[in-house]
Structures are given as C-alpha cells and as structure tokens.
Amino acid sequence: MPSRRTVLSAALSSAVGVATFGVAFESIAKPPMTTRAIPKSGEKIPCVGLGTWQTFDVGDSPGERAAVVEVLRGFFGAGGRVIDSSPMYGRAEEVTGDGVAALGGAPAPFLATKVWTSGRERGISEMDRSLRRLRTKKLDLMQVHNLLDWKTHLPVLREWKAAGKIRYLGVTHYAHSAFDELERVMKSEKLDFVQLPYNLADREAERRLLPVAADTGTAVLVMRPFQEGELFQRFRGVALPPWAAECDATSWAQMFLKFILGHPAVTCPLPATSKPKHLLDNVQAGVGRLPDAALRAKMVQLL
C-alpha cells in the first residue's frame, strides 16, 4: 500500500499550476467541510480543528515560523477555524497569534485556549497574557485545563463571558482517572464545552462522558485523536479496507477522524500537525460521508 507521504504528495501534485499551498487547498478540499452546531448556542463550526501541542511550540527562525504559517494557510483554505492552545504548550499561543496575523486576510479563527494555574489573580493574569499572545481582545473559548482549581476559575470565566471577553467556557482533562470528576462538573456547572481524549483505541469516553455531553448540551472537543501516533504505528503497512469507501475515507488518518466524528455527541476533534501534507489529509475527514453505527463497529473490529 502506498505510504501516507506518497498518497499526499500525489494529492498535492494534482493541483497543477497552483502557486500557494493555501490556494491549492481550496481547490482540493471541495465540497466544503461539514459543520457541527454548538448545542448551547446553535452556532456552527467546522468539524475538524487544529491542535497546537508540541507542533506550534517553535522558535523564531524563519523556517520554523514559515512552516506554521503554511499549516495555518492550508487549514483556513480548507474551511477550518477551530484552533486550540494552552499556556502549558510552551510558545504555542504566541506562535498561533503571530501566524494568524501574518496571514492578514485569513478567515477569523475560532480561538480556544486554557487557564492552567491556581488562584483567582494568577488565573486572571495568565488569561490576560493569553489574550496578548493570541493577539486578540476577545476569545471564543476559555477552558480550565485539566480541571486545575476549577472551582476558582469557573466563576471568573462566567464573569468574563458576561463582560464579553470570552464567548464560551469549558473544562478539559486527559486522564481516565479524572473522568468521574469530569462527569460531575459536566452535570453541575452548565458548561458550553468539554475537551477529552477519544479515539479508536481509547473509547472510555463513550461509556459515560459522551452520553452526559449529549444530555447536558455540552459541545465536545476531542484531544489525542490518533492516540499520540499509536494508531498509525498499529496500522503501519496494513491496507485500508475496501469498505472505507463507504464513508469516503481514503487514508488511515481520515478513517480515525471519521470514526470520532461518527459519534453524534462529538463536535470537533483536534489533530495537531506541523506538516502541511498531513494537514491536508486530516481536514479531508471533514468532507463527505461519515460512518454509521455499523461501520464504526467494523472499525473497532480492526483492532
């Protein structure tokens, strides 16, 4: 079977005569990306987002920054908008803000970041710094990272939302050991968003958290959609099954993301990449058909 690199190189080469990657993307990613509604507001956002963990934590060299700008150019060109970051991610917030500014006339992103400290005043100071780094006066989404001091931060986020400094609020956690607490917070705090891990190899969130999200009208952002690369390792050298065509998947990356999007409670997975070719592959998961329950069960059986 051709490698991911070979397939993506062929896709890019098919955009004959296109001068920039961003424009090439617009010619390839058609029809436009599917959108999903945020339950609390009805606002629709594109269903494949962009994570920045590690991939956007880069230095100031022209080469490092140019790679980020090309990823952002391709992301916007494909109809993407949701970008997720955190103060925990090194320079990712600053690099995101600089990259979006460098593109000038790019579509307005849906910017999400997090508060990751203890104490009210430290939290406010950190969130103000995030606004400066992301070069914005208003954030689309602020999340309490890994539930750290959430009882202190959520009241502040509600104040910021009422004042128009943020549009939505939420919480995140990556660990199964925190899922009980995450469920309690989702049920008691009337959140706009929750961010959690979910993928073909890690389906623990299906048991309680995704049903709770559906019941409470909480939008779901998905971290670790590729199990930090483990899924690609598991299927290295394995041919994509013919029935992948039933959900318009042409690569393993698209298969993994379409599995996630096939769950009705999921709003937007957040694959992270620093490679424009991989970005092209990822966002195509938001185009075309999604797997129904029977096809998702077939995907699970592949493991």
SULHUVEN-V337789 format. One record per residue. SS is DSSP state (hx for helix, st for strand, lp for the rest). PHI is phi as a letter, one per 30 degrees, with the letter a starting at -180 (* if undefined). BURIAL is I if it has 9 or more other C-alpha atoms within 8 Angstrom, else O. Layout:
<<SS | PHI | BURIAL> <SS | PHI | BURIAL>>
This chain:
<<lp | * | O> <lp | d | O> <lp | d | O> <hx | e | O> <hx | d | O> <hx | d | O> <hx | d | I> <hx | d | I> <hx | d | I> <hx | d | O> <hx | d | O> <hx | d | I> <hx | d | O> <lp | d | O> <lp | d | I> <lp | d | O> <lp | i | O> <lp | d | O> <lp | d | O> <lp | b | O> <hx | d | I> <hx | d | I> <hx | d | I> <hx | e | I> <hx | d | I> <hx | d | I> <hx | d | O> <hx | c | O> <lp | d | I> <lp | b | O> <lp | d | O> <lp | d | O> <lp | d | I> <lp | d | I> <st | c | O> <st | b | I> <st | d | I> <lp | d | I> <lp | e | I> <lp | d | O> <lp | b | O> <lp | i | O> <lp | d | O> <st | c | O> <st | b | I> <st | e | I> <lp | d | I> <st | b | I> <lp | c | I> <st | b | I> <st | d | I> <lp | b | I> <lp | e | I> <lp | i | O> <lp | d | I> <lp | c | I> <lp | d | I> <lp | b | I> <lp | d | O> <lp | c | O> <lp | d | O> <hx | e | O> <hx | d | O> <hx | d | I> <hx | d | I> <hx | d | O> <hx | d | I> <hx | d | I> <hx | d | I> <hx | d | I> <hx | d | I> <hx | d | I> <hx | e | I> <hx | d | I> <hx | d | I> <hx | d | I> <hx | d | I> <lp | d | I> <lp | j | I> <lp | d | I> <lp | b | I> <st | d | I> <st | b | I> <st | c | I> <lp | b | I> <lp | a | I> <hx | d | I> <hx | d | O> <hx | c | I> <lp | i | O> <lp | c | I> <hx | e | I> <hx | d | I> <hx | d | I> <hx | d | I> <hx | d | I> <hx | e | I> <hx | d | I> <hx | d | I> <hx | d | I> <hx | d | O> <hx | d | O> <lp | d | I> <lp | i | O> <lp | d | O> <lp | d | O> <lp | e | O> <lp | d | O> <lp | d | O> <st | c | I> <st | c | I> <st | b | I> <st | b | I> <st | b | I> <st | c | I> <lp | b | I> <lp | a | I> <lp | c | I> <lp | j | I> <hx | d | I> <hx | d | O> <hx | d | I> <hx | d | I> <hx | d | I> <hx | d | O> <hx | d | I> <hx | d | I> <hx | d | O> <hx | d | O> <hx | d | I> <hx | e | I> <hx | d | I> <hx | d | I> <lp | d | I> <lp | h | I> <lp | b | O> <lp | c | O> <lp | b | I> <st | c | I> <st | d | I> <st | b | I> <st | c | I> <st | b | I> <st | d | I> <hx | d | I> <hx | h | I> <hx | h | I> <lp | d | I> <lp | h | I> <hx | d | I> <hx | d | O> <hx | d | I> <hx | d | I> <hx | d | I> <hx | e | O> <hx | d | I> <hx | d | I> <hx | d | I> <hx | d | O> <hx | d | I> <hx | d | I> <hx | d | O> <hx | d | O> <lp | i | O> <lp | d | I> <st | b | I> <st | c | I> <st | b | I> <st | b | I> <st | a | I> <st | b | I> <st | b | I> <lp | a | I> <lp | c | I> <lp | c | O> <hx | e | O> <hx | d | O> <hx | c | I> <hx | d | I> <hx | d | O> <hx | d | O> <hx | e | I> <hx | d | I> <hx | d | O> <hx | d | O> <hx | d | I> <hx | d | I> <hx | c | O> <lp | c | O> <lp | h | O> <lp | d | I> <lp | d | I> <st | b | I> <st | b | I> <st | b | I> <st | a | I> <st | d | I> <lp | a | I> <lp | a | I> <lp | e | I> <lp | c | I> <lp | b | I> <lp | c | I> <hx | e | O> <hx | d | I> <hx | d | O> <lp | d | O> <lp | b | I> <hx | d | I> <hx | d | I> <hx | d | I> <hx | d | I> <hx | e | I> <hx | d | I> <hx | d | O> <hx | c | I> <lp | i | I> <lp | c | I> <st | d | I> <st | c | I> <st | c | I> <st | c | I> <st | c | I> <lp | h | I> <lp | d | I> <lp | c | I> <hx | h | I> <hx | h | O> <hx | i | O> <hx | d | O> <hx | d | I> <hx | d | I> <hx | d | O> <hx | d | O> <lp | c | O> <lp | d | O> <lp | i | O> <lp | c | O> <lp | d | O> <lp | d | O> <lp | d | O> <hx | e | O> <hx | d | O> <hx | d | I> <hx | d | O> <hx | d | O> <hx | c | I> <lp | i | I> <lp | c | I> <lp | c | I> <lp | a | I> <hx | d | I> <hx | e | I> <hx | d | I> <hx | d | I> <hx | d | I> <hx | d | I> <hx | d | I> <hx | e | I> <hx | d | I> <hx | d | I> <lp | d | I> <lp | d | O> <lp | d | O> <lp | d | I> <lp | d | I> <lp | c | I> <st | a | I> <st | d | I> <lp | b | I> <lp | d | I> <st | c | I> <lp | a | I> <lp | c | I> <lp | c | O> <hx | e | I> <hx | d | I> <hx | d | I> <hx | e | I> <hx | e | I> <hx | d | I> <hx | d | I> <hx | d | I> <hx | d | I> <hx | d | I> <hx | d | I> <lp | c | I> <lp | i | I> <lp | d | O> <lp | c | I> <lp | d | I> <lp | d | O> <hx | d | O> <hx | d | O> <hx | d | O> <hx | d | I> <hx | d | O> <hx | d | O> <hx | d | I> <hx | d | I> <hx | d | O> <lp | d | O> <lp | d | O>>
